[in-house]
Amino acid sequence: MRKNWIIWPLLALLLLLALSACGKKAQETFETLAPSAEEETRPEETTVVQLTTAPEPETETEPETEPEPLAQQPEDRVEVDGKIRSYLTGEMVDVEKANRRPLAIMMSNDKEAMPNYGINRAGVVYEAPVEASMNRYMAILEDYDDLDRIGSVRSCRTYYVYFAREFNAIYAHFGQSTFAKPYLKYIDNINGIEGIGTVAYYRSKDKKSPHNAYASFDGIQKAIKQLGYSQEYPESYQGHYQFVVDGAQINLEENSLDAYKVIPGYAYNKPYFLYNEDDGLYYRYQYGDVHRGSEGPIAVKNIIIQYCSAGYYATTQYRNIDVHAPQYGFYITNGRAIALSWEKDGEFGVTHYYNDKHEEIILNQGKTWVCIVPTIDFSKTEFHGKDE
């Protein structure tokens, strides 16, 4: 893996500029991120002393023991009492669900489409701009067997195809942009408008179009069988994230800052996350209120803010987001945040997140929300402490 060290001096400078409004503590926190050149010093002169007595015989010392790994290992994914490790959350999940390729399904973020049905079940959620400043979600679910309403389901964009592929997911969407259509051949997908719409999706009567297209477990399963997609992970698949071992917690202390309130910086729905010390989760808010799914308030254990270069396709309002060129971001959990750099294993590979030592970040077990934010909007991201 190529080491992206050059990004850290720039990242440290950007952090200092963008976070200066958050107080002195943030500045002090990130001053240590940029590598500093070591001052040249002359070695001290030493005097050679002849031994006049025989050296003491060497004594045998016990070999140092290797520390227990903090991240889960491949051998940890074994079945215990009908459960096995989830690739999405690192938690123990029913074997039938955890060994089945997940569903990555597009969801509307329009206020008229609320609530989001099924989003509380998602192990991972991606949020990214799609048109102008309007956002859309891709919810990745492995536990949706009893859901008869998922969505509302909206059209795909190019970069979501790449996100879905990173999790070896079956990608479900209701239509697609012209720019995304050529990329669908690279992934197993269920298109709601062309080909398979009447099988996987239905229109509800309590919402107006285009906010009333929904999926169900039965419909998705029927479409998967009709299209001949495999629901088994390939033997080569090893998951996306690294998760902490059972009984441990990742508490970001070194080079971190308070992150009790996290504002990614999206202009359209103005979302933010509030940390709850009682359960250790981040609760999501948007449109000035609690963000509720069909099964209650939405809460996650981990937040990743991933900055990407972004523009527009030609003269349209459709966003063109580069999810390939390495950039920077943040990892947030347990009320703290650290800066990260990210890079991708080739065009269709997994995105890896690294700390300032270029060690891959280990996530706490639980759900993860990924905010894809254009680099131009970096300064709109805010972190606030407990009492702010």
C-alpha positions in Angstrom: 0.0 0.0 0.0 1.4 3.4 -0.9 2.1 5.5 2.1 0.5 8.9 1.7 2.7 10.8 4.1 2.7 14.0 2.0 -0.9 14.8 2.8 -0.3 15.3 6.6 1.5 18.7 6.5 -1.3 20.1 4.3 -4.0 18.4 6.4 -2.6 19.9 9.6 -2.6 23.4 8.1 -6.2 23.0 6.9 -7.3 21.7 10.3 -5.7 24.7 12.0 -7.4 27.1 9.7 -10.8 25.5 9.6 -11.0 24.6 13.3 -9.7 27.9 14.7 -13.2 29.0 15.5 -13.6 26.0 17.7 -11.2 27.3 20.3 -7.6 27.1 21.3 -7.8 23.5 22.3 -8.4 22.4 18.7 -5.4 24.3 17.5 -3.2 22.8 20.2 -4.5 19.3 19.4 -3.5 19.4 15.7 -0.2 21.3 15.9 1.4 17.9 16.4 0.0 16.4 13.2 2.5 18.0 10.8 5.9 16.3 10.8 8.6 18.7 12.0 12.1 18.5 10.7 14.6 17.3 13.3 17.3 19.8 14.2 20.8 18.7 13.2 23.0 18.2 16.3 26.6 17.1 16.5 27.2 13.9 18.3 28.7 14.3 21.7 32.4 13.3 22.1 32.9 10.1 24.0 35.9 8.6 25.8 36.9 5.0 25.4 37.5 3.2 28.7 39.4 -0.1 28.8 37.7 -2.8 30.8 39.9 -3.9 33.8 37.5 -6.6 35.0 35.9 -9.5 33.3 32.3 -8.7 32.1 29.5 -10.4 34.0 28.1 -13.5 32.3 25.0 -12.9 30.3 21.8 -14.0 32.0 18.9 -15.5 30.1 15.9 -13.3 29.9 12.4 -14.5 29.0 11.3 -13.5 25.5 8.9 -10.6 25.3 5.3 -11.6 24.8 3.5 -10.2 21.8 0.6 -7.9 22.9 -2.9 -9.2 22.2 -4.2 -7.7 18.9 -6.6 -4.9 19.3 -8.3 -5.5 15.9 -10.4 -8.5 15.1 -8.5 -11.2 13.2 -9.8 -13.4 10.3 -9.9 -16.4 12.7 -12.3 -14.4 14.9 -15.0 -14.9 12.3 -16.1 -18.3 13.4 -19.6 -19.5 14.3 -20.6 -19.5 17.9 -24.1 -20.6 19.0 -25.6 -19.8 15.5 -23.9 -16.4 15.2 -20.9 -15.1 13.4 -19.1 -11.7 13.0 -20.8 -9.1 10.8 -18.7 -7.6 8.1 -20.7 -4.4 8.6 -20.6 -3.9 12.3 -18.1 -6.3 13.8 -20.8 -7.7 16.1 -22.1 -11.2 16.4 -25.1 -11.7 14.0 -27.2 -14.6 13.0 -25.2 -16.7 10.5 -27.9 -16.6 7.9 -27.8 -12.8 7.8 -24.0 -12.2 8.3 -23.0 -14.7 5.6 -25.4 -13.3 3.0 -24.3 -10.5 0.8 -25.9 -7.3 2.0 -28.4 -5.0 0.3 -27.1 -1.5 -0.6 -30.2 0.5 -1.3 -30.6 4.1 -2.3 -32.9 6.2 0.0 -34.4 9.7 -0.4 -33.4 12.5 2.0 -36.2 14.9 0.9 -38.2 16.2 3.8 -41.4 15.0 2.0 -40.1 11.4 2.0 -39.6 11.1 5.7 -39.5 8.8 7.6 -36.8 6.6 6.1 -38.2 3.1 6.3 -35.6 0.4 7.2 -32.7 2.8 7.8 -32.5 1.9 11.5 -31.4 -1.6 10.4 -28.5 -0.4 8.3 -25.0 -1.4 9.5 -23.5 1.3 7.4 -25.0 4.4 5.8 -23.3 6.6 3.2 -24.5 10.2 2.8 -23.4 12.3 -0.2 -24.6 15.3 -2.3 -26.4 14.2 -5.5 -27.8 17.4 -7.1 -26.6 20.9 -6.1 -26.6 20.7 -2.3 -29.3 18.0 -2.0 -28.1 14.8 -0.3 -29.1 11.2 -0.6 -28.4 8.0 1.4 -27.2 4.5 0.6 -28.2 2.2 3.4 -26.3 -1.1 3.6 -28.4 -3.8 5.3 -27.9 -7.4 6.2 -30.9 -7.6 8.7 -34.0 -6.8 6.6 -35.8 -10.2 6.4 -39.0 -9.0 8.1 -39.2 -5.6 6.4 -42.1 -5.1 4.0 -41.3 -1.4 3.4 -37.8 0.0 2.7 -37.1 3.4 1.3 -38.4 5.5 -0.2 -36.0 4.3 -2.9 -34.3 6.8 -5.3 -32.0 6.7 -8.3 -28.3 5.9 -8.2 -25.2 8.1 -8.9 -21.8 6.9 -10.1 -19.9 7.1 -6.8 -22.6 5.0 -5.0 -21.8 2.2 -7.4 -18.2 2.2 -6.0 -19.4 2.4 -2.4 -21.7 -0.6 -2.8 -18.9 -2.7 -4.5 -16.6 -2.1 -1.5 -19.0 -4.1 0.6 -19.7 -6.7 -2.1 -23.3 -5.7 -1.8 -26.2 -6.1 -4.2 -27.1 -2.5 -5.2 -30.8 -1.5 -5.3 -32.0 1.7 -6.9 -35.0 3.2 -8.6 -33.5 4.5 -11.8 -30.2 6.2 -12.4 -28.6 9.3 -13.7 -27.4 9.2 -17.3 -23.8 9.6 -16.0 -24.1 6.5 -13.7 -25.7 4.1 -16.2 -22.4 2.9 -17.8 -21.0 2.0 -14.4 -23.8 -0.4 -13.4 -22.2 -3.2 -15.4 -19.5 -3.4 -12.7 -21.9 -4.5 -10.0 -25.0 -6.7 -9.3 -27.8 -4.2 -9.3 -31.6 -4.1 -9.2 -32.9 -1.2 -11.2 -36.3 0.0 -10.3 -37.3 1.7 -13.6 -35.7 -0.5 -16.3 -36.1 -4.2 -16.2 -37.0 -5.3 -12.7 -39.0 -2.4 -11.2 -42.4 -4.1 -10.8 -40.8 -7.1 -9.1 -38.6 -5.5 -6.5 -40.6 -2.3 -5.9 -44.1 -0.9 -5.4 -45.8 2.5 -5.1 -47.4 3.5 -1.8 -50.5 5.6 -1.6 -49.5 7.8 1.4 -46.8 9.6 -0.5 -46.6 11.5 -3.8 -44.2 10.6 -6.6 -41.2 10.5 -6.7 -41.2 9.8 -2.9 -43.5 6.8 -2.9 -41.3 4.0 -4.4 -40.6 1.3 -1.8 -38.9 -2.1 -1.6 -39.6 -5.1 0.6 -37.5 -8.1 1.6 -39.7 -10.5 -0.4 -39.6 -8.3 -3.5 -35.8 -7.9 -3.4 -35.3 -11.6 -2.9 -37.6 -12.4 -5.8 -35.7 -10.0 -8.0 -32.3 -11.4 -6.9 -33.5 -15.0 -7.8 -34.9 -13.8 -11.1 -31.7 -12.1 -12.0 -29.5 -15.0 -10.9 -27.4 -13.1 -8.4 -25.4 -15.1 -5.9 -26.0 -14.2 -2.3 -22.8 -15.7 -1.0 -19.6 -13.8 -0.3 -16.7 -14.9 -2.5 -14.0 -16.8 -0.6 -11.6 -13.9 -1.3 -13.8 -11.3 0.5 -12.3 -10.2 3.9 -14.6 -7.4 4.8 -14.2 -3.6 4.6 -13.5 -2.2 8.1 -11.3 -3.3 11.0 -13.2 -3.6 14.2 -12.0 -3.7 17.8 -12.0 -7.0 19.7 -14.8 -8.0 22.1 -14.7 -6.2 25.4 -12.5 -3.4 24.2 -13.3 0.2 23.2 -11.5 2.6 21.0 -11.1 5.9 22.9 -9.4 8.5 20.8 -7.1 10.3 23.1 -3.8 11.2 21.2 -4.1 14.1 18.8 -7.8 14.3 19.2 -10.4 16.9 20.0 -13.8 17.0 21.7 -16.6 15.9 19.4 -19.9 15.9 21.4 -21.6 17.7 18.6 -20.5 17.0 15.0 -21.7 19.1 12.1 -20.5 17.7 8.8 -21.4 20.9 6.9 -24.2 19.9 4.5 -26.2 23.0 3.6 -29.5 21.4 2.4 -30.7 19.4 5.4 -28.2 20.9 8.0 -27.6 17.6 9.8 -25.6 17.1 13.0 -24.8 14.4 15.5 -25.1 14.6 19.3 -23.1 12.2 21.5 -25.0 10.4 24.3 -22.7 9.3 27.1 -25.3 7.0 28.5 -25.2 4.5 25.6 -22.1 5.8 23.7 -24.0 6.5 20.5 -24.3 9.5 18.2 -27.9 10.6 17.6 -28.6 12.3 14.3 -30.6 15.4 13.7 -31.6 17.2 10.5 -34.2 19.8 9.3 -34.1 21.2 12.8 -35.4 18.0 14.5 -34.5 14.5 15.5 -33.8 12.3 12.4 -36.2 9.4 12.8 -36.4 6.2 10.8 -39.4 4.0 10.8 -38.2 2.3 14.0 -37.2 5.4 16.0 -34.3 7.9 16.3 -31.3 7.1 14.2 -28.1 6.5 16.2 -24.6 5.2 15.3 -21.4 4.2 17.0 -19.0 5.6 14.5 -18.9 8.6 12.1 -16.5 9.0 9.3 -16.2 12.3 7.4 -14.5 11.6 4.1 -13.6 14.7 2.1 -13.5 14.3 -1.7 -12.8 16.5 -4.7 -16.1 17.3 -6.3 -17.7 19.3 -9.2 -20.6 19.0 -11.6 -21.2 17.1 -14.8 -21.1 19.6 -17.6 -23.7 22.3 -17.2 -26.0 20.2 -15.0 -26.6 20.2 -11.2 -25.6 16.6 -11.0 -22.6 16.2 -8.7 -19.4 14.5 -9.9 -17.5 13.3 -6.8 -14.0 11.8 -7.0 -13.9 8.8 -4.6 -10.5 7.6 -5.9 -7.9 10.3 -5.4 -6.5 10.2 -1.8 -7.7 12.9 0.5 -8.3 13.5 4.2 -11.1 13.3 6.8 -12.1 12.5 10.4 -13.0 9.5 12.5 -15.4 10.2 15.3 -16.4 7.9 18.2 -17.0 8.1 21.9 -17.1 11.9 22.0 -13.7 12.4 20.3 -12.4 12.9 16.8 -9.1 12.4 15.1 -7.9 13.4 11.6 -7.4 10.7 9.0 -6.1 10.3 5.5 -7.8 7.8 3.1 -6.8 6.0 0.0 -8.3 3.3 -2.2 -7.1 -0.1 -3.4 -7.5 0.6 -7.1 -10.7 1.6 -8.9 -12.8 -1.1 -7.4 -11.0 -1.8 -4.2 -11.8 -1.0 -0.6 -11.2 2.5 0.9 -8.7 2.5 3.8 -8.6 5.1 6.5 -5.3 5.9 8.3 -4.2 7.9 11.3 -1.2 10.2 11.3 1.2 7.2 11.8 -0.3 5.6 8.7 -1.9 2.9 10.8 -5.2 1.7 9.6 -8.0 3.0 11.9 -9.8 0.4 14.0 -13.5 1.1 14.5 -15.6 0.4 17.5 -18.1 -2.4 17.0 -21.5 -1.0 15.9 -23.1 1.0 13.1 -21.1 3.5 11.0 -22.3 6.7 9.2 -20.1 7.9 6.4 -20.4 11.5 5.4 -19.0 12.3 1.9 -18.2 16.0 1.9 -16.7 18.0 -1.0 -13.3 19.4 0.0 -14.5 22.9 -0.9 -16.9 22.6 2.1 -14.2 21.6 4.6 -14.5 24.8 6.5 -18.2 24.2 7.2 -17.4 21.2 9.3 -17.7 21.9 13.1 -16.8 20.1 16.3 -18.1 21.2 19.7 -17.3 20.0 23.2 -19.6 18.8 25.8 -20.4 22.2 27.3 -20.4 24.2 24.1 
